[in-house]
Amino acid sequence: MNHNHEHNNSPHKDLLQILAQCADECDHCFDMCLEDDRTDALVRALRACRDCAKICRVTASFVASGSDFAQRMTELCAEVCRKCADICENHTEEEQETMHCARICRECEEACRKYQGTNA
């Protein structure tokens, strides 16, 4: 899903775009992992992807609206993205899907931390 058109006028369009991309990639990884037998490691990856997709979407809405809580949301989002990336990097059964998810999550974590640094 391409969200580039939704945030063209926002001063935080780069962050909003990576949040949308991360949410979409986590949803995709979640769907791909559902096709496998559900081992304990896979269940952890599924839960991490689901949580990450949710927090990215909520954080994007806080940032886009200029909420007073956007700073705290990006802090939490960065933490969830880091955890999701860690789990997906260690999950090898769907390596292509989970490694791509981990990469996007790392980019999103970095963008959230950069937002925190510029809006503290």
MDAnalysis code that builds the backbone (N, CA, C; Angstrom):
import MDAnalysis as mda
import numpy as np

u = mda.Universe.empty(360, n_residues=120, atom_resindex=np.repeat(np.arange(120), 3), trajectory=True)
u.add_TopologyAttr("name", ["N", "CA", "C"] * 120)
u.add_TopologyAttr("resid", np.arange(1, 121))
u.add_TopologyAttr("resname", ["MET", "ASN", "HIS", "ASN", "HIS", "GLU", "HIS", "ASN", "ASN", "SER", "PRO", "HIS", "LYS", "ASP", "LEU", "LEU", "GLN", "ILE", "LEU", "ALA", "GLN", "CYS", "ALA", "ASP", "GLU", "CYS", "ASP", "HIS", "CYS", "PHE", "ASP", "MET", "CYS", "LEU", "GLU", "ASP", "ASP", "ARG", "THR", "ASP", "ALA", "LEU", "VAL", "ARG", "ALA", "LEU", "ARG", "ALA", "CYS", "ARG", "ASP", "CYS", "ALA", "LYS", "ILE", "CYS", "ARG", "VAL", "THR", "ALA", "SER", "PHE", "VAL", "ALA", "SER", "GLY", "SER", "ASP", "PHE", "ALA", "GLN", "ARG", "MET", "THR", "GLU", "LEU", "CYS", "ALA", "GLU", "VAL", "CYS", "ARG", "LYS", "CYS", "ALA", "ASP", "ILE", "CYS", "GLU", "ASN", "HIS", "THR", "GLU", "GLU", "GLU", "GLN", "GLU", "THR", "MET", "HIS", "CYS", "ALA", "ARG", "ILE", "CYS", "ARG", "GLU", "CYS", "GLU", "GLU", "ALA", "CYS", "ARG", "LYS", "TYR", "GLN", "GLY", "THR", "ASN", "ALA"])
u.atoms.positions = np.array([
    [0.844, -1.167, 0.000],
    [0.000, 0.000, 0.000],
    [0.894, 1.237, 0.000],
    [0.618, 2.169, -0.857],
    [1.423, 3.366, -0.974],
    [0.733, 4.521, -0.257],
    [1.390, 5.037, 0.770],
    [0.826, 6.126, 1.560],
    [1.485, 7.460, 1.254],
    [2.311, 7.532, 0.218],
    [3.063, 8.757, -0.058],
    [2.165, 9.958, -0.288],
    [1.013, 9.783, -0.909],
    [0.142, 10.899, -1.221],
    [-0.557, 11.471, 0.008],
    [-0.616, 10.733, 1.073],
    [-1.388, 11.144, 2.241],
    [-0.701, 12.216, 3.073],
    [0.600, 12.336, 2.991],
    [1.331, 13.187, 3.922],
    [2.260, 14.175, 3.219],
    [1.997, 14.506, 1.978],
    [2.899, 15.364, 1.217],
    [3.085, 16.737, 1.829],
    [2.108, 17.268, 2.533],
    [2.207, 18.612, 3.088],
    [2.643, 18.641, 4.544],
    [2.858, 17.507, 5.151],
    [3.242, 17.451, 6.555],
    [4.726, 17.786, 6.721],
    [5.073, 18.529, 7.770],
    [6.491, 18.782, 8.025],
    [7.238, 17.507, 8.441],
    [6.508, 16.467, 8.751],
    [7.112, 15.198, 9.183],
    [6.812, 14.096, 8.177],
    [6.742, 14.447, 6.882],
    [6.308, 13.474, 5.879],
    [7.225, 12.260, 5.808],
    [8.537, 12.420, 6.007],
    [9.434, 11.267, 5.949],
    [9.121, 10.271, 7.060],
    [8.897, 10.774, 8.259],
    [8.538, 9.903, 9.379],
    [7.198, 9.238, 9.115],
    [6.225, 9.989, 8.662],
    [4.900, 9.426, 8.398],
    [4.963, 8.357, 7.315],
    [5.793, 8.560, 6.313],
    [5.930, 7.562, 5.248],
    [6.564, 6.277, 5.757],
    [7.623, 6.379, 6.564],
    [8.270, 5.159, 7.065],
    [7.367, 4.456, 8.072],
    [6.589, 5.200, 8.847],
    [5.635, 4.562, 9.762],
    [4.612, 3.750, 8.972],
    [4.086, 4.315, 7.896],
    [3.122, 3.596, 7.056],
    [3.764, 2.387, 6.390],
    [4.980, 2.572, 5.896],
    [5.681, 1.466, 5.241],
    [5.970, 0.343, 6.239],
    [6.385, 0.700, 7.437],
    [6.682, -0.296, 8.462],
    [5.414, -1.053, 8.853],
    [4.316, -0.342, 9.032],
    [3.052, -0.998, 9.378],
    [2.637, -1.972, 8.282],
    [2.752, -1.543, 7.031],
    [2.386, -2.420, 5.915],
    [3.292, -3.641, 5.838],
    [4.583, -3.443, 6.041],
    [5.523, -4.569, 5.957],
    [5.295, -5.545, 7.107],
    [5.020, -5.035, 8.289],
    [4.733, -5.924, 9.424],
    [3.459, -6.724, 9.172],
    [2.449, -6.081, 8.600],
    [1.233, -6.815, 8.246],
    [1.534, -7.901, 7.224],
    [2.365, -7.587, 6.235],
    [2.722, -8.573, 5.204],
    [3.496, -9.739, 5.833],
    [4.459, -9.431, 6.684],
    [5.243, -10.468, 7.354],
    [4.331, -11.339, 8.216],
    [3.406, -10.707, 8.909],
    [2.433, -11.424, 9.725],
    [1.663, -12.422, 8.862],
    [1.174, -11.959, 7.708],
    [0.419, -12.837, 6.813],
    [1.268, -13.992, 6.295],
    [2.522, -13.718, 5.930],
    [3.406, -14.775, 5.423],
    [3.703, -15.800, 6.522],
    [3.892, -15.329, 7.734],
    [4.189, -16.238, 8.846],
    [2.984, -17.112, 9.189],
    [1.784, -16.629, 8.929],
    [0.586, -17.430, 9.196],
    [0.541, -18.690, 8.348],
    [1.229, -18.670, 7.213],
    [1.216, -19.819, 6.318],
    [2.093, -20.956, 6.823],
    [2.972, -20.705, 7.761],
    [3.865, -21.730, 8.312],
    [3.215, -22.450, 9.482],
    [3.802, -23.575, 9.854],
    [3.416, -24.225, 11.102],
    [3.806, -23.286, 12.233],
    [2.968, -23.177, 13.218],
    [3.206, -22.211, 14.271],
    [4.050, -22.766, 15.417],
    [5.346, -22.534, 15.304],
    [6.268, -22.867, 16.378],
    [6.251, -21.727, 17.390],
    [6.865, -21.925, 18.530],
    [6.937, -20.861, 19.534],
    [7.625, -19.613, 18.979],
    [8.709, -19.822, 18.212],
    [9.438, -18.691, 17.633],
    [8.572, -17.957, 16.621],
    [7.803, -18.694, 15.852],
    [6.938, -18.072, 14.857],
    [5.816, -17.289, 15.524],
    [5.274, -17.822, 16.593],
    [4.220, -17.115, 17.323],
    [4.776, -15.794, 17.866],
    [6.005, -15.795, 18.367],
    [6.630, -14.555, 18.844],
    [6.764, -13.542, 17.709],
    [7.173, -14.017, 16.523],
    [7.314, -13.134, 15.364],
    [5.957, -12.578, 14.947],
    [4.944, -13.421, 14.955],
    [3.595, -12.975, 14.595],
    [3.118, -11.878, 15.538],
    [3.291, -12.094, 16.812],
    [2.850, -11.103, 17.802],
    [3.637, -9.804, 17.677],
    [4.935, -9.917, 17.450],
    [5.769, -8.724, 17.302],
    [5.340, -7.910, 16.083],
    [5.086, -8.590, 14.977],
    [4.656, -7.897, 13.749],
    [3.296, -7.240, 13.932],
    [2.387, -7.941, 14.571],
    [1.055, -7.380, 14.808],
    [1.155, -6.132, 15.676],
    [1.915, -6.211, 16.761],
    [2.075, -5.062, 17.659],
    [2.756, -3.896, 16.950],
    [3.766, -4.200, 16.157],
    [4.510, -3.153, 15.467],
    [3.616, -2.432, 14.451],
    [2.847, -3.184, 13.696],
    [1.941, -2.565, 12.722],
    [0.963, -1.629, 13.428],
    [0.426, -2.070, 14.542],
    [-0.537, -1.243, 15.274],
    [0.090, 0.040, 15.802],
    [1.257, -0.080, 16.441],
    [1.872, 1.105, 17.046],
    [2.326, 2.086, 15.975],
    [2.763, 1.587, 14.823],
    [3.165, 2.495, 13.742],
    [1.985, 3.310, 13.241],
    [0.849, 2.667, 13.082],
    [-0.335, 3.389, 12.595],
    [-0.823, 4.427, 13.619],
    [-0.839, 4.056, 14.877],
    [-1.280, 4.977, 15.925],
    [-0.289, 6.139, 16.052],
    [1.000, 5.829, 16.013],
    [2.013, 6.879, 16.118],
    [1.890, 7.862, 14.959],
    [1.662, 7.351, 13.771],
    [1.498, 8.225, 12.607],
    [0.339, 9.197, 12.816],
    [-0.735, 8.717, 13.395],
    [-1.879, 9.606, 13.614],
    [-1.553, 10.680, 14.654],
    [-0.773, 10.340, 15.673],
    [-0.382, 11.328, 16.684],
    [0.560, 12.367, 16.088],
    [1.513, 11.924, 15.276],
    [2.463, 12.848, 14.649],
    [1.739, 13.748, 13.652],
    [0.895, 13.155, 12.824],
    [0.197, 13.924, 11.788],
    [-0.705, 15.006, 12.375],
    [-1.283, 14.720, 13.531],
    [-2.194, 15.703, 14.141],
    [-1.471, 16.707, 15.023],
    [-0.154, 16.535, 15.194],
    [0.596, 17.457, 16.045],
    [0.279, 17.292, 17.515],
    [-0.114, 16.101, 17.906],
    [-0.495, 15.835, 19.288],
    [0.649, 16.123, 20.258],
    [0.277, 16.569, 21.447],
    [1.260, 16.763, 22.516],
    [1.897, 15.439, 22.938],
    [1.282, 14.332, 22.587],
    [1.794, 13.005, 22.955],
    [2.625, 12.362, 21.850],
    [2.829, 13.045, 20.737],
    [3.581, 12.474, 19.612],
    [4.991, 12.067, 20.023],
    [5.623, 12.887, 20.828],
    [6.989, 12.588, 21.289],
    [7.032, 11.258, 22.037],
    [6.125, 11.066, 22.957],
    [6.086, 9.822, 23.735],
    [5.713, 8.638, 22.869],
    [4.830, 8.868, 21.904],
    [4.433, 7.776, 21.011],
    [5.606, 7.324, 20.142],
    [6.427, 8.271, 19.657],
    [7.576, 7.876, 18.844],
    [8.607, 7.119, 19.682],
    [8.692, 7.468, 20.952],
    [9.596, 6.738, 21.846],
    [9.147, 5.287, 21.986],
    [7.877, 5.088, 22.243],
    [7.330, 3.732, 22.366],
    [7.411, 2.996, 21.030],
    [7.101, 3.684, 19.953],
    [7.143, 3.066, 18.631],
    [8.557, 2.589, 18.303],
    [9.550, 3.397, 18.609],
    [10.945, 3.000, 18.359],
    [11.283, 1.722, 19.121],
    [10.818, 1.619, 20.346],
    [11.070, 0.432, 21.170],
    [10.397, -0.806, 20.566],
    [9.151, -0.662, 20.138],
    [8.422, -1.789, 19.552],
    [9.062, -2.189, 18.220],
    [9.460, -1.214, 17.419],
    [10.129, -1.513, 16.144],
    [11.442, -2.266, 16.376],
    [12.199, -1.841, 17.377],
    [13.461, -2.521, 17.693],
    [13.219, -3.971, 18.084],
    [12.221, -4.186, 18.934],
    [11.919, -5.545, 19.376],
    [11.454, -6.403, 18.198],
    [10.606, -5.850, 17.347],
    [10.119, -6.590, 16.187],
    [11.289, -6.957, 15.268],
    [12.178, -5.995, 15.034],
    [13.351, -6.253, 14.184],
    [14.225, -7.348, 14.780],
    [14.466, -7.278, 16.089],
    [15.279, -8.309, 16.756],
    [14.670, -9.693, 16.557],
    [13.378, -9.806, 16.752],
    [12.699, -11.098, 16.632],
    [12.707, -11.572, 15.182],
    [12.400, -10.683, 14.261],
    [12.349, -11.080, 12.849],
    [13.728, -11.457, 12.312],
    [14.775, -10.796, 12.790],
    [16.132, -11.148, 12.355],
    [16.528, -12.539, 12.811],
    [15.969, -12.982, 13.912],
    [16.308, -14.294, 14.448],
    [15.368, -15.396, 13.992],
    [14.372, -15.030, 13.202],
    [13.411, -16.023, 12.717],
    [13.783, -16.383, 11.289],
    [14.163, -17.630, 11.047],
    [14.723, -17.994, 9.747],
    [13.780, -18.776, 8.849],
    [12.631, -19.203, 9.347],
    [11.765, -20.051, 8.532],
    [11.201, -19.313, 7.323],
    [10.911, -18.045, 7.456],
    [10.464, -17.217, 6.334],
    [11.493, -16.114, 6.145],
    [12.727, -16.500, 5.913],
    [13.852, -15.573, 5.987],
    [13.672, -14.328, 5.126],
    [13.262, -14.476, 3.894],
    [13.123, -13.305, 3.029],
    [12.104, -12.322, 3.599],
    [10.970, -12.817, 4.014],
    [9.924, -11.944, 4.554],
    [10.349, -11.304, 5.874],
    [10.873, -12.111, 6.772],
    [11.211, -11.577, 8.090],
    [12.425, -10.659, 8.035],
    [13.377, -10.928, 7.163],
    [14.542, -10.055, 7.062],
    [14.150, -8.702, 6.471],
    [13.244, -8.696, 5.510],
    [12.769, -7.429, 4.953],
    [12.000, -6.652, 6.025],
    [11.180, -7.342, 6.772],
    [10.442, -6.710, 7.862],
    [11.419, -6.105, 8.872],
    [12.446, -6.856, 9.241],
    [13.431, -6.369, 10.208],
    [14.117, -5.102, 9.696],
    [14.449, -5.053, 8.418],
    [15.119, -3.886, 7.840],
    [14.219, -2.644, 7.921],
    [12.959, -2.809, 7.548],
    [12.030, -1.682, 7.593],
    [11.814, -1.233, 9.043],
    [11.713, -2.185, 9.952],
    [11.538, -1.840, 11.366],
    [12.733, -1.050, 11.889],
    [13.940, -1.415, 11.476],
    [15.143, -0.667, 11.901],
    [15.092, 0.762, 11.359],
    [14.667, 0.920, 10.102],
    [14.555, 2.253, 9.517],
    [13.516, 3.081, 10.269],
    [12.413, 2.452, 10.619],
    [11.358, 3.157, 11.342],
    [11.829, 3.527, 12.748],
    [12.518, 2.623, 13.409],
    [13.072, 2.921, 14.735],
    [13.984, 4.143, 14.652],
    [14.849, 4.181, 13.656],
    [15.776, 5.296, 13.485],
    [15.022, 6.606, 13.224],
    [14.003, 6.556, 12.387],
    [13.216, 7.752, 12.087],
    [12.490, 8.256, 13.331],
    [11.974, 7.351, 14.145],
    [11.310, 7.754, 15.386],
    [12.303, 8.395, 16.341],
    [13.495, 7.836, 16.438],
    [14.505, 8.410, 17.334],
    [14.967, 9.772, 16.824],
    [15.047, 9.921, 15.513],
    [15.422, 11.211, 14.935],
    [14.344, 12.249, 15.237],
    [13.092, 11.850, 15.152],
    [11.977, 12.751, 15.485],
    [12.097, 13.195, 16.941],
    [12.428, 12.266, 17.819],
    [12.577, 12.602, 19.234],
    [13.686, 13.630, 19.422],
    [14.774, 13.478, 18.681],
    [15.910, 14.383, 18.802],
    [15.620, 15.780, 18.287],
    [14.729, 15.888, 17.326],
    [14.438, 17.205, 16.753],
    [13.237, 17.877, 17.383],
    [12.483, 17.117, 18.177],
    [11.255, 17.673, 18.750],
    [11.201, 17.524, 20.271],
    [12.353, 17.453, 20.899],
    [12.378, 17.231, 22.357],
    [11.938, 18.463, 23.110],
])
